[in-house]
Amino acid sequence: MKLIFEPLRSTMERAAFACGEPALDAYLHRQARQDMDRAFATVIAACAYTDPEKIVGYYTLNAASIPLTDIPEDARRKMPRYSSIPAVCLGRLAVSREHQGKHMGTLLLIDALARSCRTELAWAVFFVEAKHDRAGDFYRKMMFQPFQDRPNSFWMHRKQAEAIVAKLRG
């Protein structure tokens, strides 16, 4: 299936989306457009090329900062000694039930990394809070590392994200 990844539009069919996680469904149904309009999050929807209004998955990105002390010591040594470092937060990632198990989550994550790497916004770390163990396993498989004292939170250095994106572009 060929996908289109684009910012959420008001014409997209949000109400029909169901991923099986009530909080992720409710966010898309009721809050996502408001967050976009208020610049609290960028919501990117994946739609089939043949049906550009039907959402098969989505993710959110927002600018953030994290305490430098959350980064493991070996990686911290290579960073400036600021109290916090600029980051991109992958706030939500969801795939509709009918498209789960088809690597859509991987495609959404790769698009999020690529989109973040293209921006002129300065950031050093891409991070995510896993909602459950299954999500944590997914991020580990995608080469994310857990934060020291936050086992359900994962991060990746920008250089690693750029390398992944470059490798996939061939």
Buried (B, 14 or more C-beta within 10 A) or exposed (E): EEBEBEEBBEEBEBEEBBBEBEEBBEBBBEBBBEBBEEEEBBBBBBBBEEEBEBBBBBBBBBBBBBEBEBBEEEBBEEEEEEEEBBBBBBBBBBBBEEBBEEEBBEBBBBBBBBBBBEEEEEBBBBBBBBBEEEBBEBBEEBEBBBBEEBEBBBBBBBEBBBBBBEEEEE
